[in-house]
């Protein structure tokens, strides 16, 4: 993924050469620029270039003539022509001569980026020995996806298996277990990794907005729609769409989703062009979808369409051996970002982290350590540095030892500490606002209770 | 820690500016300062395109900021271009001192007619960290969770991450501390 192509820009206008050189340098490409085709041919014979971006009309040898001469030397090179005059016959001639594509001045940055990425990625994929890569046991892990427990090893193995396919995946697990990280791991280990993984938090969007968000809209589709907008499905073209909190979507959207997932085609809002998009679907939920299906709240056909390959992430309390590994990982990460010299945990603090139930899972652990790093005045984190609601024994004083009782108490305390500011409390709990509202309703919490 | 000099030009949204400074101070603490630069905007305006030539704005800024020890970030609300491209969200000197960010095409009303100040701030911060990243020597990153991912359209600004990924952060943490 780190290989960067060598690019040669050929244009008689200095400002064009400079701007394109600057643009490609920001991309990390190695770029040379020549003012005419003759000099370009000379340097090409001497140096190796992966991609040539050539002005069609230049004094002396034209871009098209340069194309045929270059192709005689190296048939594999990517040749993209630029012209100020959009001319279909010339474009067709250039493509027949072996040009990869054709672009008109002034260049739309999106178009240039798209053409160059496509060309370079195609060439790179050819070069990569995908077979060799898939045989390696190790997967590329996104940041924060940490764990040495047998459960996590099993998950890494599942990621390794499923990432080499295009199968739809359903990731399940409590809030904060890292469902999005697992989705990202699958994506970056797949052949789709050069394209984006687009996340849609289904629970956070109102139904009216969801349609435009997912499918985009045409210019003039509604008052104020000045420009065409691409939706999430279109943005995920070539890559992956991650549908988080899938259990929260409405019946109407379930039908729409099923149709799009099956056909990979849709219409933008206000449009009549059938848009095709090649995406892989990964969905996630912390709800029991089987129960929702039984209750008629979730379509059975969509459930089977999504639940092709299932990955269940265990809660942190069921893999306590990962807690010290995660704790030290977050400690290092957070002390680095905050530039603090904290090197360790006091034994009692670490013991406490091991004993605590972590209803908010890994995200809660990270938040707790972040808070501890902020308040810690020494080189080791003490129990007192941990958030009050975690280090207090309130949770364990009650006779009711159930998870629900602990969660209820925990949420009440966080809401109390944040003066019932829902956004701040949700952020601290590591869950979204909708989930928090649902839990407030579920436990019948009220502002004056603690 | 590196100092960031923020130079708003013809920028009337004071609340947004205040919010941007607040956000920048979360990273650069007190090393954020507002400065006034006497940039002649009309001289870099293309009447034909109704846009402003960003490279020439940077060239003027370079002349006026020799005494400033840090990074100079120009913030504008008008549309930017360089002749070869239709528009730019921003421009920066790679490994240099100066950068410019335009908020013009970061406004949601530019696309859908709907004003969304919260989204504007998120997008503005992404582009600011992006251009500053170039000043710090970062090139575009392949990780979509990283603010250094290239974004040629607004949808890409929205789906990329809001800050540097671990790998990019490692490279710039020296100047951030």
Contacts between the chains, C-beta under 8 A, distances in Angstrom:
chain1	res1	chain2	res2	distance
A	1	B	142	5.8
A	13	B	83	8.0
A	15	B	82	7.5
A	15	B	83	5.2
A	15	B	84	7.0
A	16	B	83	6.9
A	16	B	84	4.7
A	19	B	55	7.6
A	19	B	82	4.6
A	19	B	83	6.8
A	19	B	84	4.3
A	19	B	85	6.7
A	20	B	84	6.2
A	22	B	91	7.8
A	22	B	94	7.6
A	23	B	85	7.6
A	25	B	94	5.7
A	25	B	139	7.3
A	26	B	92	7.6
A	26	B	94	6.1
A	26	B	134	5.9
A	26	B	139	5.9
A	26	B	140	5.8
A	26	B	150	7.6
A	27	B	139	6.4
A	27	B	140	4.7
A	27	B	150	6.4
A	28	B	139	3.6
A	28	B	140	6.0
A	105	B	84	6.4
A	106	B	81	7.6
A	106	B	83	6.8
A	106	B	84	6.1
A	106	B	85	5.9
A	106	B	86	5.0
A	107	B	84	5.7
A	107	B	85	5.5
A	107	B	86	6.8
A	108	B	85	7.6
A	108	B	86	4.9
A	108	B	152	7.8
A	109	B	85	5.4
A	109	B	86	6.9
A	109	B	87	7.2
A	109	B	88	7.2
A	109	B	152	4.1
A	109	B	153	8.0
A	110	B	152	3.9
A	110	B	153	4.7
A	112	B	85	7.9
A	112	B	152	7.5
A	113	B	150	6.1
A	113	B	152	4.3
A	114	B	152	7.6
A	142	B	145	7.7
A	143	B	165	7.1
A	143	B	166	4.7
A	184	B	145	7.5
A	194	B	142	7.4
A	196	B	144	4.6
A	196	B	156	7.8
A	196	B	159	5.9
A	197	B	144	6.2
A	198	B	159	5.5
A	199	B	159	7.6
A	217	B	112	7.4
A	222	B	112	7.9
A	222	B	113	7.9
A	223	B	113	6.2
A	224	B	109	6.8
A	224	B	112	5.7
A	224	B	113	1.5
A	224	B	114	6.1
A	225	B	111	7.5
A	225	B	112	5.4
A	225	B	113	6.2
A	226	B	109	7.9
A	226	B	110	6.5
A	226	B	111	6.1
A	226	B	112	7.3
A	226	B	113	6.2
A	227	B	110	7.1
A	227	B	111	4.5
A	227	B	112	7.8
A	229	B	111	5.6
A	229	B	112	6.6
A	229	B	154	7.7
A	229	B	155	6.9
A	230	B	153	7.3
A	230	B	155	4.8
A	235	B	155	5.2
A	235	B	156	7.5
A	235	B	159	6.0
A	333	B	166	7.6
A	336	B	173	6.5
A	337	B	169	7.0
A	337	B	173	7.4
A	339	B	173	7.8
A	339	B	177	4.2
